[in-house]
């Protein structure tokens, strides 16, 4: 498996400044949960990568439902 990120570089926030929460407290812009958004600033790079991966799964599921 290859990776296309530098493990030493900080993981960029997926926020796109379209901050609107749905009924499940998930942002409709970046698809992070409110808990994940609040935890972002203190999360390690590994935790941030997991948050991004989880939010991408939510984004994909949302598109499939649409």
DRENVEX-890782 format. One record per atom (N, C-alpha, C, O): residue number from 0; residue in three letters; atom name; x, y, z. Coordinates in nm, 2 decimals. Atoms other than C-alpha are relative to their C-alpha. Layout:
% residues N
SITE num residu atome      u      v      w
SITE NUM    ALA    CA      X      Y      Z
...
***
This chain:
% residues 66
SITE num residu atome      u      v      w
SITE   0    UNK     N   0.08  -0.12   0.00
SITE   0    UNK    CA   0.00   0.00   0.00
SITE   0    UNK     C   0.09   0.12   0.00
SITE   0    UNK     O   0.18   0.13   0.08
SITE   1    UNK     N  -0.07  -0.12   0.00
SITE   1    UNK    CA   0.13   0.34  -0.09
SITE   1    UNK     C  -0.08   0.11   0.06
SITE   1    UNK     O  -0.20   0.11   0.06
SITE   2    UNK     N   0.06  -0.11  -0.06
SITE   2    UNK    CA   0.06   0.66   0.08
SITE   2    UNK     C   0.04   0.13  -0.07
SITE   2    UNK     O   0.16   0.14  -0.11
SITE   3    UNK     N  -0.04  -0.13   0.06
SITE   3    UNK    CA   0.05   1.01  -0.07
SITE   3    UNK     C  -0.01   0.11   0.09
SITE   3    UNK     O  -0.05   0.22   0.06
SITE   4    UNK     N  -0.01  -0.11  -0.09
SITE   4    UNK    CA   0.10   1.21   0.24
SITE   4    UNK     C   0.13  -0.01   0.08
SITE   4    UNK     O   0.19  -0.12   0.09
SITE   5    UNK     N  -0.12   0.00  -0.08
SITE   5    UNK    CA   0.40   1.31   0.45
SITE   5    UNK     C  -0.04  -0.02   0.14
SITE   5    UNK     O  -0.11   0.07   0.20
SITE   6    UNK     N   0.04   0.03  -0.14
SITE   6    UNK    CA   0.36   1.16   0.80
SITE   6    UNK     C   0.04   0.12   0.09
SITE   6    UNK     O  -0.03   0.13   0.20
SITE   7    UNK     N  -0.04  -0.11  -0.09
SITE   7    UNK    CA   0.53   1.47   0.95
SITE   7    UNK     C  -0.07   0.13  -0.03
SITE   7    UNK     O  -0.07   0.22   0.06
SITE   8    UNK     N   0.08  -0.12   0.03
SITE   8    UNK    CA   0.31   1.73   0.78
SITE   8    UNK     C  -0.13  -0.01   0.07
SITE   8    UNK     O  -0.20  -0.11   0.08
SITE   9    UNK     N   0.13   0.00  -0.06
SITE   9    UNK    CA   0.01   1.84   0.97
SITE   9    UNK     C  -0.11  -0.03  -0.10
SITE   9    UNK     O  -0.11   0.02  -0.21
SITE  10    UNK     N   0.12   0.03   0.08
SITE  10    UNK    CA  -0.32   1.71   0.83
SITE  10    UNK     C  -0.08   0.12  -0.01
SITE  10    UNK     O  -0.12   0.18   0.09
SITE  11    UNK     N   0.08  -0.12   0.02
SITE  11    UNK    CA  -0.51   2.00   0.68
SITE  11    UNK     C  -0.15  -0.03   0.04
SITE  11    UNK     O  -0.20  -0.13   0.02
SITE  12    UNK     N   0.14   0.02  -0.03
SITE  12    UNK    CA  -0.86   2.06   0.80
SITE  12    UNK     C  -0.08  -0.01  -0.12
SITE  12    UNK     O  -0.06   0.06  -0.22
SITE  13    UNK     N   0.09   0.01   0.12
SITE  13    UNK    CA  -1.13   1.95   0.56
SITE  13    UNK     C  -0.11   0.11  -0.01
SITE  13    UNK     O  -0.19   0.10  -0.10
SITE  14    UNK     N   0.10  -0.10   0.00
SITE  14    UNK    CA  -1.34   2.25   0.65
SITE  14    UNK     C   0.00   0.08  -0.13
SITE  14    UNK     O   0.10   0.13  -0.18
SITE  15    UNK     N   0.02  -0.08   0.12
SITE  15    UNK    CA  -1.48   2.43   0.34
SITE  15    UNK     C  -0.08   0.13   0.03
SITE  15    UNK     O  -0.13   0.19  -0.06
SITE  16    UNK     N   0.07  -0.12  -0.04
SITE  16    UNK    CA  -1.65   2.71   0.54
SITE  16    UNK     C  -0.15   0.00  -0.04
SITE  16    UNK     O  -0.20   0.10  -0.08
SITE  17    UNK     N   0.14   0.01   0.03
SITE  17    UNK    CA  -2.00   2.58   0.46
SITE  17    UNK     C  -0.06  -0.07   0.13
SITE  17    UNK     O  -0.11  -0.18   0.12
SITE  18    UNK     N   0.03   0.06  -0.13
SITE  18    UNK    CA  -2.08   2.51   0.83
SITE  18    UNK     C  -0.15   0.00   0.03
SITE  18    UNK     O  -0.20   0.10   0.08
SITE  19    UNK     N   0.14   0.02  -0.03
SITE  19    UNK    CA  -2.43   2.38   0.86
SITE  19    UNK     C  -0.02  -0.14   0.05
SITE  19    UNK     O   0.02  -0.24  -0.02
SITE  20    UNK     N   0.02   0.13  -0.05
SITE  20    UNK    CA  -2.52   2.09   1.08
SITE  20    UNK     C  -0.14  -0.06  -0.03
SITE  20    UNK     O  -0.24   0.01  -0.04
SITE  21    UNK     N   0.12   0.07   0.03
SITE  21    UNK    CA  -2.78   1.83   0.99
SITE  21    UNK     C  -0.06  -0.04   0.14
SITE  21    UNK     O  -0.02  -0.01   0.24
SITE  22    UNK     N   0.07   0.05  -0.12
SITE  22    UNK    CA  -3.02   1.66   1.24
SITE  22    UNK     C   0.09  -0.09   0.09
SITE  22    UNK     O   0.05  -0.12   0.20
SITE  23    UNK     N  -0.08   0.09  -0.08
SITE  23    UNK    CA  -2.74   1.43   1.35
SITE  23    UNK     C   0.13   0.07   0.04
SITE  23    UNK     O   0.23   0.00   0.08
SITE  24    UNK     N  -0.11  -0.08  -0.04
SITE  24    UNK    CA  -2.49   1.71   1.42
SITE  24    UNK     C   0.12  -0.03  -0.09
SITE  24    UNK     O   0.24  -0.04  -0.04
SITE  25    UNK     N  -0.10   0.03   0.09
SITE  25    UNK    CA  -2.29   1.63   1.11
SITE  25    UNK     C   0.00   0.13  -0.10
SITE  25    UNK     O  -0.10   0.17  -0.15
SITE  26    UNK     N  -0.01  -0.12   0.09
SITE  26    UNK    CA  -2.16   1.93   0.90
SITE  26    UNK     C  -0.02  -0.04  -0.14
SITE  26    UNK     O   0.03  -0.14  -0.19
SITE  27    UNK     N   0.03   0.03   0.14
SITE  27    UNK    CA  -2.30   1.94   0.55
SITE  27    UNK     C   0.11   0.05  -0.09
SITE  27    UNK     O   0.10   0.03  -0.21
SITE  28    UNK     N  -0.11  -0.05   0.08
SITE  28    UNK    CA  -1.98   2.11   0.43
SITE  28    UNK     C   0.11  -0.10  -0.01
SITE  28    UNK     O   0.16  -0.14  -0.11
SITE  29    UNK     N  -0.12   0.09  -0.01
SITE  29    UNK    CA  -1.70   1.88   0.55
SITE  29    UNK     C  -0.04  -0.14   0.05
SITE  29    UNK     O   0.04  -0.23   0.04
SITE  30    UNK     N   0.05   0.13  -0.04
SITE  30    UNK    CA  -1.91   1.59   0.68
SITE  30    UNK     C   0.06  -0.06   0.13
SITE  30    UNK     O   0.06  -0.18   0.15
SITE  31    UNK     N  -0.05   0.04  -0.13
SITE  31    UNK    CA  -1.74   1.58   1.02
SITE  31    UNK     C  -0.11   0.02   0.10
SITE  31    UNK     O  -0.20   0.11   0.09
SITE  32    UNK     N   0.10  -0.02  -0.11
SITE  32    UNK    CA  -1.95   1.53   1.33
SITE  32    UNK     C   0.05   0.12   0.09
SITE  32    UNK     O   0.16   0.16   0.09
SITE  33    UNK     N  -0.03  -0.11  -0.09
SITE  33    UNK    CA  -1.96   1.81   1.59
SITE  33    UNK     C   0.11  -0.05   0.10
SITE  33    UNK     O   0.20   0.03   0.13
SITE  34    UNK     N  -0.10   0.05  -0.09
SITE  34    UNK    CA  -1.75   1.59   1.82
SITE  34    UNK     C   0.14   0.00  -0.07
SITE  34    UNK     O   0.24   0.04  -0.01
SITE  35    UNK     N  -0.12   0.00   0.07
SITE  35    UNK    CA  -1.49   1.55   1.55
SITE  35    UNK     C   0.06   0.14  -0.03
SITE  35    UNK     O   0.18   0.16  -0.02
SITE  36    UNK     N  -0.03  -0.14   0.02
SITE  36    UNK    CA  -1.49   1.92   1.47
SITE  36    UNK     C   0.07   0.06   0.13
SITE  36    UNK     O   0.17   0.12   0.12
SITE  37    UNK     N  -0.05  -0.05  -0.13
SITE  37    UNK    CA  -1.43   2.00   1.84
SITE  37    UNK     C   0.13  -0.06   0.04
SITE  37    UNK     O   0.21   0.00   0.10
SITE  38    UNK     N  -0.12   0.07  -0.04
SITE  38    UNK    CA  -1.16   1.74   1.88
SITE  38    UNK     C   0.12   0.03  -0.10
SITE  38    UNK     O   0.23   0.00  -0.06
SITE  39    UNK     N  -0.10  -0.02   0.11
SITE  39    UNK    CA  -0.97   1.85   1.56
SITE  39    UNK     C   0.13   0.07   0.05
SITE  39    UNK     O   0.24   0.03   0.03
SITE  40    UNK     N  -0.12  -0.08  -0.04
SITE  40    UNK    CA  -0.74   2.11   1.73
SITE  40    UNK     C   0.10  -0.07   0.08
SITE  40    UNK     O   0.22  -0.04   0.08
SITE  41    UNK     N  -0.09   0.07  -0.09
SITE  41    UNK    CA  -0.60   1.87   1.98
SITE  41    UNK     C   0.03  -0.15  -0.05
SITE  41    UNK     O   0.10  -0.22   0.01
SITE  42    UNK     N  -0.02   0.14   0.05
SITE  42    UNK    CA  -0.60   1.55   1.76
SITE  42    UNK     C   0.14  -0.01  -0.06
SITE  42    UNK     O   0.19   0.08  -0.12
SITE  43    UNK     N  -0.13   0.03   0.06
SITE  43    UNK    CA  -0.28   1.39   1.65
SITE  43    UNK     C  -0.03  -0.02  -0.15
SITE  43    UNK     O  -0.14  -0.03  -0.20
SITE  44    UNK     N   0.01   0.02   0.15
SITE  44    UNK    CA  -0.21   1.34   1.27
SITE  44    UNK     C  -0.07  -0.13  -0.03
SITE  44    UNK     O  -0.15  -0.13  -0.12
SITE  45    UNK     N   0.07   0.13   0.03
SITE  45    UNK    CA  -0.32   0.98   1.29
SITE  45    UNK     C  -0.15   0.01   0.03
SITE  45    UNK     O  -0.23  -0.04  -0.05
SITE  46    UNK     N   0.14  -0.02  -0.03
SITE  46    UNK    CA  -0.65   1.08   1.46
SITE  46    UNK     C  -0.06   0.09  -0.11
SITE  46    UNK     O  -0.18   0.07  -0.14
SITE  47    UNK     N   0.06  -0.09   0.11
SITE  47    UNK    CA  -0.70   1.36   1.20
SITE  47    UNK     C  -0.02  -0.08  -0.13
SITE  47    UNK     O  -0.12  -0.06  -0.19
SITE  48    UNK     N   0.02   0.08   0.12
SITE  48    UNK    CA  -0.65   1.11   0.92
SITE  48    UNK     C  -0.12  -0.09   0.01
SITE  48    UNK     O  -0.19  -0.11  -0.08
SITE  49    UNK     N   0.12   0.09  -0.03
SITE  49    UNK    CA  -0.91   0.88   1.08
SITE  49    UNK     C  -0.13   0.09  -0.02
SITE  49    UNK     O  -0.22   0.04  -0.07
SITE  50    UNK     N   0.12  -0.09   0.01
SITE  50    UNK    CA  -1.15   1.18   1.11
SITE  50    UNK     C  -0.03   0.03  -0.15
SITE  50    UNK     O  -0.15   0.02  -0.19
SITE  51    UNK     N   0.02  -0.03   0.14
SITE  51    UNK    CA  -1.10   1.27   0.74
SITE  51    UNK     C  -0.05  -0.12  -0.07
SITE  51    UNK     O  -0.15  -0.11  -0.15
SITE  52    UNK     N   0.05   0.13   0.07
SITE  52    UNK    CA  -1.15   0.90   0.63
SITE  52    UNK     C  -0.14  -0.02   0.04
SITE  52    UNK     O  -0.22  -0.05  -0.05
SITE  53    UNK     N   0.14   0.02  -0.05
SITE  53    UNK    CA  -1.47   0.88   0.84
SITE  53    UNK     C  -0.09   0.10  -0.07
SITE  53    UNK     O  -0.20   0.07  -0.11
SITE  54    UNK     N   0.08  -0.11   0.06
SITE  54    UNK    CA  -1.60   1.21   0.70
SITE  54    UNK     C  -0.02  -0.03  -0.15
SITE  54    UNK     O  -0.12   0.00  -0.21
SITE  55    UNK     N   0.01   0.04   0.14
SITE  55    UNK    CA  -1.53   1.09   0.34
SITE  55    UNK     C  -0.10  -0.11  -0.02
SITE  55    UNK     O  -0.17  -0.11  -0.12
SITE  56    UNK     N   0.10   0.10   0.00
SITE  56    UNK    CA  -1.73   0.78   0.41
SITE  56    UNK     C  -0.14   0.06   0.01
SITE  56    UNK     O  -0.23   0.02  -0.06
SITE  57    UNK     N   0.13  -0.07  -0.02
SITE  57    UNK    CA  -2.02   1.00   0.53
SITE  57    UNK     C  -0.04   0.07  -0.13
SITE  57    UNK     O  -0.15   0.07  -0.18
SITE  58    UNK     N   0.02  -0.08   0.12
SITE  58    UNK    CA  -1.98   1.22   0.22
SITE  58    UNK     C  -0.05  -0.10  -0.12
SITE  58    UNK     O  -0.15  -0.07  -0.19
SITE  59    UNK     N   0.04   0.10   0.10
SITE  59    UNK    CA  -2.00   0.91  -0.01
SITE  59    UNK     C  -0.13  -0.05   0.02
SITE  59    UNK     O  -0.21  -0.07  -0.07
SITE  60    UNK     N   0.14   0.05  -0.04
SITE  60    UNK    CA  -2.30   0.77   0.17
SITE  60    UNK     C  -0.11   0.10  -0.03
SITE  60    UNK     O  -0.21   0.07  -0.08
SITE  61    UNK     N   0.09  -0.10   0.03
SITE  61    UNK    CA  -2.47   1.10   0.14
SITE  61    UNK     C  -0.03   0.02  -0.15
SITE  61    UNK     O  -0.15   0.04  -0.19
SITE  62    UNK     N   0.02  -0.01   0.14
SITE  62    UNK    CA  -2.42   1.12  -0.23
SITE  62    UNK     C  -0.07  -0.12  -0.06
SITE  62    UNK     O  -0.15  -0.10  -0.16
SITE  63    UNK     N   0.08   0.12   0.04
SITE  63    UNK    CA  -2.55   0.77  -0.28
SITE  63    UNK     C  -0.14   0.00   0.03
SITE  63    UNK     O  -0.23  -0.05  -0.05
SITE  64    UNK     N   0.14  -0.01  -0.04
SITE  64    UNK    CA  -2.87   0.85  -0.10
SITE  64    UNK     C  -0.07   0.11  -0.08
SITE  64    UNK     O  -0.19   0.11  -0.10
SITE  65    UNK     N   0.06  -0.11   0.08
SITE  65    UNK    CA  -2.92   1.17  -0.31
SITE  65    UNK     C  -0.05  -0.04  -0.14
SITE  65    UNK     O  -0.11   0.04  -0.21
***
